[in-house]
Amino acid sequence: SMSMQHFRLQLLTLLLGVLLAGAAFAQARDFALGPGDVIVVKVFQNPDLSGESRISETGTITFPLIGEFKVGGLTTSEVGALIAKRLQEGNFVKQPAVTVGVAQFRSVQVSVLGHVTRPGKYPLDQSASRVSEVVALAGGVTASGADIIWLIRSEGGKEKRIEVDLPAVLQNADAAGDIRVKNGDTVFVPRAPVFYIYGAAQ
């Protein structure tokens, strides 16, 4: 029947929404941790063991009862499993349930150079920032900046230049063109082309 079809469609839309939200969460959760990231550890029914830790330059954290251990390069779910294992092995907690989240991503850094208000290196708070967001972080494109900006990425020892049409991206005419930036990327805003017209021009 018509209403049943409508109901199925609604359910499908709802499920798709849940799946997409889950995918976005999984992406943040399964991101490899690095120096400077701040993680939040929660141990179920053990608030004294729960808290925030900043990952050191060498990729380690210090945790109550366990001491210092390496978490750099691991995902949050792997860190949670590791803490649970250590707590159980040391007979500190019988059946530890550990969840790990990220308060701040600091190990992802992108350079924004060229014709932007505040050129420089920017640490990103999450793994899923896009080119337009990074340009906004740097105060936006100056009056002398071009519309077509470059994302310069080093892949396999070679530099790859990807062009991004910023106005099209911002007007959502090309949402797919708003590429996710990776650690070590450079976003460069070249100078806008200037045309000179000589002779008798109206």
Secondary structure, DSSP 4 states (H G I P E B T S, - for coil): -HHHHHHHHHHHHHHHHHHHHHHHHHHHHTSPP-TT-EEEEEETT-GGG-EEEEPPTTSEEEETTTEEEE-TT--HHHHHHHHHHHHHHTTSSSS--EEEEEEE--S-EEEEEESBSS-EEEE-SSTT-BHHHHHHHTT-B-TTB-SEEEEEEEETTEEEEEEEEHHHHHTTTTGGGSPBP-TT-EEEEPBPP-----SS--
